[in-house]
Amino acid sequence: MYLEDPNGGLVSVQTYLLDEEKRFPGATGRLTWILSAITLATKYISARCRRARLEDILGSLDSENVQGEVQQKLDVIANETLLRCLGSRAGLAIVASEENEEPIILRTSNDPERPYIALFDPLDGSSNIDVCGGVGTIFSILAHDRRAKPMEKAVLQPGIRQVAAGYVLYGPSTILVMTTGNGVQMFVLDPSIGSFLMVEKDLKIPKACKSYSINEAYVDSFPEGYQNYLAWAHKNGYSSRYAGAMVADVHRTLIRGGVFLYPPTQSAPKGKLRLMYEANPMAMLVEQAGGKAYSGSERTMELQPGDVHDRVSVVMGSPDEVDLVLKHLS
């Protein structure tokens, strides 16, 4: 059910952002403009996902991204769409994508009129498209540190410096979940009017839920603490839910509660999730909703990145459930 403002009108994402601006007398509107560009891009991506089989854009290309992963056709479409929508937006100094080797500098001078950096994973879980599974776009907005030399180093900031983060889940409906540091808001795309409309304000994650999300196929290569936690969970009536896309698994965790885990393995001892494109924005959302997010024994958003493509492990979700996992890891 859509939420209404006090005057009885529908609350679109643009309405919400403009109302948020009013809370800050010095707001310039640039952040709103950038977030609006992301909603425009994701509406287009949503339409392409729905028509992927009809338009013959399923499957992979004969190319790899910077991580050496085979690119799906929709990976490239989503990446190009976001770059085109964000590239001309006033307020952005740098754009960085999981699919590109280096951040893209939009202006070489330290222009004070461009105070933001946008990072994104254009299509998380893209291999799910072929089987009509959940996929999504994850994004993060940072303040541009104009003191950084060279300029692309400005991207290397811990997650606590994020000014906004969110994801769009392309499933039975297209859902936008977003925070600007003032709680978590959820919107659903109404395709009949082409607008994201608010359906839940100040979303809160349940404190506990006997559910976990993890790819247990790799359990034998998990560190002992994770194996001990899973053995304990099995004995204590926990259920397993795993969709194969972080955006879908974290969305379920935010709504229903539980814990999402992506442990290190023998082949990926630091973990496989990208700190800047996946872990940090999701950690901000989870914490803003009242949950917790850790990488090993450290709070995820306090990690200092050394490279824009750094990888980490994560444990995030309901606060009580995260504490139980950390207890086993220690």
TORKOL-4160 file (C-alpha; in steps of 0.2 Angstrom, whole numbers, padded with zeros to 4 digits, m for minus):
330
<pt num="1" X="0000" Y="0000" Z="0000"/>
<pt num="2" X="0007" Y="0017" Z="m0005"/>
<pt num="3" X="0010" Y="0030" Z="0009"/>
<pt num="4" X="0003" Y="0047" Z="0008"/>
<pt num="5" X="0009" Y="0064" Z="0014"/>
<pt num="6" X="m0001" Y="0074" Z="0027"/>
<pt num="7" X="m0010" Y="0083" Z="0013"/>
<pt num="8" X="m0016" Y="0066" Z="0006"/>
<pt num="9" X="m0004" Y="0066" Z="m0009"/>
<pt num="10" X="0007" Y="0051" Z="m0014"/>
<pt num="11" X="0025" Y="0052" Z="m0009"/>
<pt num="12" X="0037" Y="0049" Z="m0024"/>
<pt num="13" X="0055" Y="0047" Z="m0021"/>
<pt num="14" X="0058" Y="0064" Z="m0028"/>
<pt num="15" X="0045" Y="0071" Z="m0016"/>
<pt num="16" X="0054" Y="0063" Z="m0001"/>
<pt num="17" X="0071" Y="0069" Z="m0007"/>
<pt num="18" X="0064" Y="0087" Z="m0009"/>
<pt num="19" X="0057" Y="0086" Z="0009"/>
<pt num="20" X="0073" Y="0080" Z="0015"/>
<pt num="21" X="0082" Y="0095" Z="0008"/>
<pt num="22" X="0071" Y="0106" Z="0018"/>
<pt num="23" X="0079" Y="0099" Z="0034"/>
<pt num="24" X="0096" Y="0107" Z="0029"/>
<pt num="25" X="0095" Y="0126" Z="0025"/>
<pt num="26" X="0111" Y="0125" Z="0016"/>
<pt num="27" X="0106" Y="0111" Z="0004"/>
<pt num="28" X="0110" Y="0114" Z="m0014"/>
<pt num="29" X="0100" Y="0100" Z="m0022"/>
<pt num="30" X="0115" Y="0092" Z="m0030"/>
<pt num="31" X="0113" Y="0076" Z="m0020"/>
<pt num="32" X="0094" Y="0075" Z="m0025"/>
<pt num="33" X="0099" Y="0077" Z="m0043"/>
<pt num="34" X="0112" Y="0063" Z="m0042"/>
<pt num="35" X="0099" Y="0051" Z="m0033"/>
<pt num="36" X="0086" Y="0056" Z="m0046"/>
<pt num="37" X="0098" Y="0051" Z="m0060"/>
<pt num="38" X="0100" Y="0034" Z="m0052"/>
<pt num="39" X="0082" Y="0031" Z="m0051"/>
<pt num="40" X="0080" Y="0036" Z="m0069"/>
<pt num="41" X="0094" Y="0023" Z="m0074"/>
<pt num="42" X="0086" Y="0009" Z="m0063"/>
<pt num="43" X="0069" Y="0012" Z="m0071"/>
<pt num="44" X="0077" Y="0009" Z="m0088"/>
<pt num="45" X="0087" Y="m0006" Z="m0082"/>
<pt num="46" X="0071" Y="m0013" Z="m0074"/>
<pt num="47" X="0062" Y="m0012" Z="m0091"/>
<pt num="48" X="0077" Y="m0021" Z="m0100"/>
<pt num="49" X="0077" Y="m0035" Z="m0086"/>
<pt num="50" X="0058" Y="m0038" Z="m0089"/>
<pt num="51" X="0061" Y="m0040" Z="m0108"/>
<pt num="52" X="0078" Y="m0049" Z="m0107"/>
<pt num="53" X="0072" Y="m0065" Z="m0115"/>
<pt num="54" X="0061" Y="m0056" Z="m0128"/>
<pt num="55" X="0075" Y="m0045" Z="m0133"/>
<pt num="56" X="0088" Y="m0059" Z="m0133"/>
<pt num="57" X="0100" Y="m0051" Z="m0120"/>
<pt num="58" X="0101" Y="m0065" Z="m0109"/>
<pt num="59" X="0118" Y="m0075" Z="m0107"/>
<pt num="60" X="0136" Y="m0070" Z="m0107"/>
<pt num="61" X="0148" Y="m0060" Z="m0118"/>
<pt num="62" X="0165" Y="m0065" Z="m0124"/>
<pt num="63" X="0173" Y="m0053" Z="m0112"/>
<pt num="64" X="0178" Y="m0051" Z="m0094"/>
<pt num="65" X="0177" Y="m0037" Z="m0081"/>
<pt num="66" X="0192" Y="m0030" Z="m0071"/>
<pt num="67" X="0190" Y="m0045" Z="m0059"/>
<pt num="68" X="0191" Y="m0058" Z="m0072"/>
<pt num="69" X="0173" Y="m0063" Z="m0071"/>
<pt num="70" X="0163" Y="m0066" Z="m0087"/>
<pt num="71" X="0152" Y="m0052" Z="m0091"/>
<pt num="72" X="0133" Y="m0055" Z="m0094"/>
<pt num="73" X="0125" Y="m0045" Z="m0108"/>
<pt num="74" X="0114" Y="m0036" Z="m0095"/>
<pt num="75" X="0130" Y="m0032" Z="m0085"/>
<pt num="76" X="0136" Y="m0021" Z="m0099"/>
<pt num="77" X="0119" Y="m0013" Z="m0102"/>
<pt num="78" X="0116" Y="m0009" Z="m0084"/>
<pt num="79" X="0134" Y="m0002" Z="m0082"/>
<pt num="80" X="0132" Y="0009" Z="m0098"/>
<pt num="81" X="0115" Y="0015" Z="m0093"/>
<pt num="82" X="0121" Y="0021" Z="m0076"/>
<pt num="83" X="0137" Y="0029" Z="m0083"/>
<pt num="84" X="0126" Y="0039" Z="m0095"/>
<pt num="85" X="0114" Y="0045" Z="m0083"/>
<pt num="86" X="0126" Y="0050" Z="m0070"/>
<pt num="87" X="0140" Y="0056" Z="m0081"/>
<pt num="88" X="0131" Y="0073" Z="m0085"/>
<pt num="89" X="0124" Y="0076" Z="m0068"/>
<pt num="90" X="0130" Y="0092" Z="m0059"/>
<pt num="91" X="0138" Y="0089" Z="m0042"/>
<pt num="92" X="0147" Y="0073" Z="m0047"/>
<pt num="93" X="0166" Y="0074" Z="m0048"/>
<pt num="94" X="0170" Y="0055" Z="m0049"/>
<pt num="95" X="0160" Y="0039" Z="m0054"/>
<pt num="96" X="0166" Y="0022" Z="m0051"/>
<pt num="97" X="0159" Y="0005" Z="m0056"/>
<pt num="98" X="0163" Y="m0012" Z="m0051"/>
<pt num="99" X="0164" Y="m0016" Z="m0070"/>
<pt num="100" X="0178" Y="m0003" Z="m0074"/>
<pt num="101" X="0196" Y="m0005" Z="m0069"/>
<pt num="102" X="0198" Y="0014" Z="m0063"/>
<pt num="103" X="0186" Y="0027" Z="m0057"/>
<pt num="104" X="0180" Y="0039" Z="m0070"/>
<pt num="105" X="0186" Y="0057" Z="m0067"/>
<pt num="106" X="0172" Y="0069" Z="m0073"/>
<pt num="107" X="0181" Y="0085" Z="m0070"/>
<pt num="108" X="0200" Y="0086" Z="m0068"/>
<pt num="109" X="0199" Y="0102" Z="m0058"/>
<pt num="110" X="0194" Y="0102" Z="m0039"/>
<pt num="111" X="0178" Y="0110" Z="m0043"/>
<pt num="112" X="0168" Y="0114" Z="m0027"/>
<pt num="113" X="0152" Y="0113" Z="m0037"/>
<pt num="114" X="0155" Y="0095" Z="m0039"/>
<pt num="115" X="0156" Y="0089" Z="m0021"/>
<pt num="116" X="0151" Y="0070" Z="m0023"/>
<pt num="117" X="0157" Y="0053" Z="m0029"/>
<pt num="118" X="0145" Y="0039" Z="m0035"/>
<pt num="119" X="0150" Y="0021" Z="m0034"/>
<pt num="120" X="0139" Y="0007" Z="m0040"/>
<pt num="121" X="0137" Y="m0012" Z="m0044"/>
<pt num="122" X="0127" Y="m0011" Z="m0059"/>
<pt num="123" X="0119" Y="m0028" Z="m0059"/>
<pt num="124" X="0122" Y="m0039" Z="m0043"/>
<pt num="125" X="0118" Y="m0057" Z="m0046"/>
<pt num="126" X="0117" Y="m0055" Z="m0065"/>
<pt num="127" X="0118" Y="m0073" Z="m0069"/>
<pt num="128" X="0101" Y="m0075" Z="m0060"/>
<pt num="129" X="0093" Y="m0066" Z="m0075"/>
<pt num="130" X="0094" Y="m0082" Z="m0086"/>
<pt num="131" X="0083" Y="m0091" Z="m0073"/>
<pt num="132" X="0072" Y="m0077" Z="m0069"/>
<pt num="133" X="0080" Y="m0074" Z="m0052"/>
<pt num="134" X="0082" Y="m0059" Z="m0042"/>
<pt num="135" X="0095" Y="m0046" Z="m0047"/>
<pt num="136" X="0098" Y="m0028" Z="m0042"/>
<pt num="137" X="0109" Y="m0012" Z="m0043"/>
<pt num="138" X="0118" Y="m0006" Z="m0027"/>
<pt num="139" X="0125" Y="0011" Z="m0025"/>
<pt num="140" X="0135" Y="0022" Z="m0013"/>
<pt num="141" X="0137" Y="0041" Z="m0013"/>
<pt num="142" X="0153" Y="0049" Z="m0004"/>
<pt num="143" X="0158" Y="0066" Z="m0001"/>
<pt num="144" X="0172" Y="0071" Z="m0013"/>
<pt num="145" X="0188" Y="0074" Z="m0004"/>
<pt num="146" X="0196" Y="0088" Z="m0014"/>
<pt num="147" X="0213" Y="0086" Z="m0005"/>
<pt num="148" X="0216" Y="0069" Z="m0012"/>
<pt num="149" X="0232" Y="0067" Z="m0023"/>
<pt num="150" X="0230" Y="0060" Z="m0036"/>
<pt num="151" X="0212" Y="0064" Z="m0038"/>
<pt num="152" X="0206" Y="0046" Z="m0040"/>
<pt num="153" X="0212" Y="0043" Z="m0022"/>
<pt num="154" X="0197" Y="0053" Z="m0016"/>
<pt num="155" X="0187" Y="0037" Z="m0019"/>
<pt num="156" X="0196" Y="0027" Z="m0005"/>
<pt num="157" X="0186" Y="0032" Z="0010"/>
<pt num="158" X="0179" Y="0021" Z="0024"/>
<pt num="159" X="0160" Y="0017" Z="0023"/>
<pt num="160" X="0156" Y="0029" Z="0038"/>
<pt num="161" X="0160" Y="0043" Z="0026"/>
<pt num="162" X="0145" Y="0038" Z="0015"/>
<pt num="163" X="0131" Y="0052" Z="0013"/>
<pt num="164" X="0119" Y="0040" Z="0005"/>
<pt num="165" X="0117" Y="0022" Z="m0001"/>
<pt num="166" X="0104" Y="0010" Z="m0007"/>
<pt num="167" X="0099" Y="m0003" Z="m0019"/>
<pt num="168" X="0086" Y="m0007" Z="m0032"/>
<pt num="169" X="0079" Y="m0025" Z="m0033"/>
<pt num="170" X="0072" Y="m0031" Z="m0049"/>
<pt num="171" X="0060" Y="m0045" Z="m0045"/>
<pt num="172" X="0041" Y="m0047" Z="m0046"/>
<pt num="173" X="0041" Y="m0029" Z="m0042"/>
<pt num="174" X="0055" Y="m0016" Z="m0043"/>
<pt num="175" X="0059" Y="m0010" Z="m0026"/>
<pt num="176" X="0071" Y="0005" Z="m0021"/>
<pt num="177" X="0078" Y="0004" Z="m0003"/>
<pt num="178" X="0088" Y="0020" Z="0001"/>
<pt num="179" X="0095" Y="0030" Z="0015"/>
<pt num="180" X="0103" Y="0047" Z="0016"/>
<pt num="181" X="0108" Y="0045" Z="0034"/>
<pt num="182" X="0091" Y="0048" Z="0041"/>
<pt num="183" X="0083" Y="0031" Z="0042"/>
<pt num="184" X="0079" Y="0018" Z="0028"/>
<pt num="185" X="0065" Y="0021" Z="0016"/>
<pt num="186" X="0057" Y="0009" Z="0004"/>
<pt num="187" X="0049" Y="0013" Z="m0013"/>
<pt num="188" X="0040" Y="0003" Z="m0026"/>
<pt num="189" X="0040" Y="0007" Z="m0045"/>
<pt num="190" X="0023" Y="0009" Z="m0051"/>
<pt num="191" X="0026" Y="0006" Z="m0070"/>
<pt num="192" X="0009" Y="0014" Z="m0074"/>
<pt num="193" X="0015" Y="0031" Z="m0070"/>
<pt num="194" X="0034" Y="0028" Z="m0070"/>
<pt num="195" X="0037" Y="0033" Z="m0053"/>
<pt num="196" X="0045" Y="0026" Z="m0037"/>
<pt num="197" X="0031" Y="0028" Z="m0023"/>
<pt num="198" X="0035" Y="0026" Z="m0005"/>
<pt num="199" X="0028" Y="0010" Z="0004"/>
<pt num="200" X="0037" Y="0010" Z="0020"/>
<pt num="201" X="0045" Y="0024" Z="0030"/>
<pt num="202" X="0059" Y="0022" Z="0043"/>
<pt num="203" X="0061" Y="0003" Z="0040"/>
<pt num="204" X="0067" Y="m0007" Z="0055"/>
<pt num="205" X="0075" Y="m0024" Z="0054"/>
<pt num="206" X="0069" Y="m0036" Z="0067"/>
<pt num="207" X="0080" Y="m0038" Z="0082"/>
<pt num="208" X="0081" Y="m0057" Z="0079"/>
<pt num="209" X="0075" Y="m0071" Z="0067"/>
<pt num="210" X="0080" Y="m0089" Z="0067"/>
<pt num="211" X="0086" Y="m0088" Z="0048"/>
<pt num="212" X="0102" Y="m0086" Z="0039"/>
<pt num="213" X="0108" Y="m0084" Z="0022"/>
<pt num="214" X="0124" Y="m0091" Z="0015"/>
<pt num="215" X="0130" Y="m0103" Z="0001"/>
<pt num="216" X="0133" Y="m0118" Z="0011"/>
<pt num="217" X="0140" Y="m0127" Z="m0004"/>
<pt num="218" X="0157" Y="m0120" Z="0002"/>
<pt num="219" X="0155" Y="m0125" Z="0020"/>
<pt num="220" X="0171" Y="m0136" Z="0020"/>
<pt num="221" X="0182" Y="m0121" Z="0015"/>
<pt num="222" X="0175" Y="m0109" Z="0028"/>
<pt num="223" X="0185" Y="m0105" Z="0043"/>
<pt num="224" X="0181" Y="m0115" Z="0059"/>
<pt num="225" X="0171" Y="m0101" Z="0067"/>
<pt num="226" X="0158" Y="m0101" Z="0053"/>
<pt num="227" X="0157" Y="m0120" Z="0053"/>
<pt num="228" X="0154" Y="m0120" Z="0071"/>
<pt num="229" X="0140" Y="m0107" Z="0069"/>
<pt num="230" X="0131" Y="m0117" Z="0056"/>
<pt num="231" X="0132" Y="m0133" Z="0066"/>
<pt num="232" X="0125" Y="m0123" Z="0081"/>
<pt num="233" X="0111" Y="m0115" Z="0069"/>
<pt num="234" X="0106" Y="m0133" Z="0063"/>
<pt num="235" X="0104" Y="m0139" Z="0080"/>
<pt num="236" X="0094" Y="m0124" Z="0086"/>
<pt num="237" X="0080" Y="m0124" Z="0072"/>
<pt num="238" X="0087" Y="m0111" Z="0061"/>
<pt num="239" X="0080" Y="m0110" Z="0043"/>
<pt num="240" X="0092" Y="m0107" Z="0027"/>
<pt num="241" X="0087" Y="m0095" Z="0014"/>
<pt num="242" X="0099" Y="m0091" Z="m0001"/>
<pt num="243" X="0094" Y="m0082" Z="m0017"/>
<pt num="244" X="0112" Y="m0081" Z="m0025"/>
<pt num="245" X="0112" Y="m0062" Z="m0026"/>
<pt num="246" X="0117" Y="m0051" Z="m0012"/>
<pt num="247" X="0104" Y="m0038" Z="m0015"/>
<pt num="248" X="0090" Y="m0051" Z="m0014"/>
<pt num="249" X="0097" Y="m0060" Z="0001"/>
<pt num="250" X="0100" Y="m0043" Z="0011"/>
<pt num="251" X="0083" Y="m0037" Z="0006"/>
<pt num="252" X="0074" Y="m0052" Z="0013"/>
<pt num="253" X="0085" Y="m0050" Z="0029"/>
<pt num="254" X="0080" Y="m0032" Z="0031"/>
<pt num="255" X="0062" Y="m0036" Z="0030"/>
<pt num="256" X="0061" Y="m0053" Z="0039"/>
<pt num="257" X="0076" Y="m0052" Z="0050"/>
<pt num="258" X="0090" Y="m0065" Z="0051"/>
<pt num="259" X="0108" Y="m0064" Z="0046"/>
<pt num="260" X="0117" Y="m0063" Z="0029"/>
<pt num="261" X="0135" Y="m0071" Z="0029"/>
<pt num="262" X="0148" Y="m0071" Z="0015"/>
<pt num="263" X="0163" Y="m0079" Z="0024"/>
<pt num="264" X="0181" Y="m0080" Z="0018"/>
<pt num="265" X="0186" Y="m0097" Z="0010"/>
<pt num="266" X="0202" Y="m0105" Z="0006"/>
<pt num="267" X="0202" Y="m0099" Z="m0012"/>
<pt num="268" X="0197" Y="m0081" Z="m0006"/>
<pt num="269" X="0205" Y="m0079" Z="0011"/>
<pt num="270" X="0199" Y="m0060" Z="0012"/>
<pt num="271" X="0182" Y="m0064" Z="0006"/>
<pt num="272" X="0174" Y="m0060" Z="m0011"/>
<pt num="273" X="0162" Y="m0046" Z="m0009"/>
<pt num="274" X="0168" Y="m0029" Z="m0015"/>
<pt num="275" X="0170" Y="m0017" Z="0000"/>
<pt num="276" X="0166" Y="m0001" Z="m0009"/>
<pt num="277" X="0152" Y="m0007" Z="m0021"/>
<pt num="278" X="0143" Y="m0020" Z="m0011"/>
<pt num="279" X="0148" Y="m0021" Z="0008"/>
<pt num="280" X="0149" Y="m0003" Z="0013"/>
<pt num="281" X="0132" Y="0003" Z="0005"/>
<pt num="282" X="0123" Y="m0013" Z="0012"/>
<pt num="283" X="0131" Y="m0010" Z="0029"/>
<pt num="284" X="0125" Y="0008" Z="0029"/>
<pt num="285" X="0107" Y="0002" Z="0025"/>
<pt num="286" X="0108" Y="m0012" Z="0038"/>
<pt num="287" X="0114" Y="0000" Z="0052"/>
<pt num="288" X="0102" Y="0013" Z="0048"/>
<pt num="289" X="0088" Y="0000" Z="0050"/>
<pt num="290" X="0095" Y="m0004" Z="0067"/>
<pt num="291" X="0105" Y="m0019" Z="0062"/>
<pt num="292" X="0124" Y="m0023" Z="0063"/>
<pt num="293" X="0137" Y="m0026" Z="0049"/>
<pt num="294" X="0154" Y="m0034" Z="0052"/>
<pt num="295" X="0169" Y="m0040" Z="0042"/>
<pt num="296" X="0178" Y="m0052" Z="0053"/>
<pt num="297" X="0179" Y="m0044" Z="0070"/>
<pt num="298" X="0179" Y="m0026" Z="0063"/>
<pt num="299" X="0164" Y="m0015" Z="0059"/>
<pt num="300" X="0163" Y="m0016" Z="0040"/>
<pt num="301" X="0161" Y="0003" Z="0038"/>
<pt num="302" X="0176" Y="0007" Z="0048"/>
<pt num="303" X="0188" Y="m0003" Z="0036"/>
<pt num="304" X="0200" Y="0008" Z="0026"/>
<pt num="305" X="0201" Y="0003" Z="0008"/>
<pt num="306" X="0217" Y="0002" Z="0000"/>
<pt num="307" X="0210" Y="m0001" Z="m0018"/>
<pt num="308" X="0193" Y="0003" Z="m0026"/>
<pt num="309" X="0191" Y="m0016" Z="m0029"/>
<pt num="310" X="0196" Y="m0022" Z="m0012"/>
<pt num="311" X="0186" Y="m0038" Z="m0006"/>
<pt num="312" X="0180" Y="m0042" Z="0011"/>
<pt num="313" X="0169" Y="m0055" Z="0020"/>
<pt num="314" X="0153" Y="m0049" Z="0029"/>
<pt num="315" X="0141" Y="m0054" Z="0042"/>
<pt num="316" X="0126" Y="m0042" Z="0043"/>
<pt num="317" X="0108" Y="m0042" Z="0048"/>
<pt num="318" X="0098" Y="m0042" Z="0064"/>
<pt num="319" X="0108" Y="m0036" Z="0079"/>
<pt num="320" X="0105" Y="m0051" Z="0090"/>
<pt num="321" X="0109" Y="m0064" Z="0076"/>
<pt num="322" X="0125" Y="m0055" Z="0071"/>
<pt num="323" X="0131" Y="m0055" Z="0089"/>
<pt num="324" X="0128" Y="m0074" Z="0089"/>
<pt num="325" X="0139" Y="m0076" Z="0074"/>
<pt num="326" X="0152" Y="m0065" Z="0081"/>
<pt num="327" X="0152" Y="m0075" Z="0097"/>
<pt num="328" X="0156" Y="m0091" Z="0087"/>
<pt num="329" X="0170" Y="m0082" Z="0077"/>
<pt num="330" X="0178" Y="m0077" Z="0093"/>
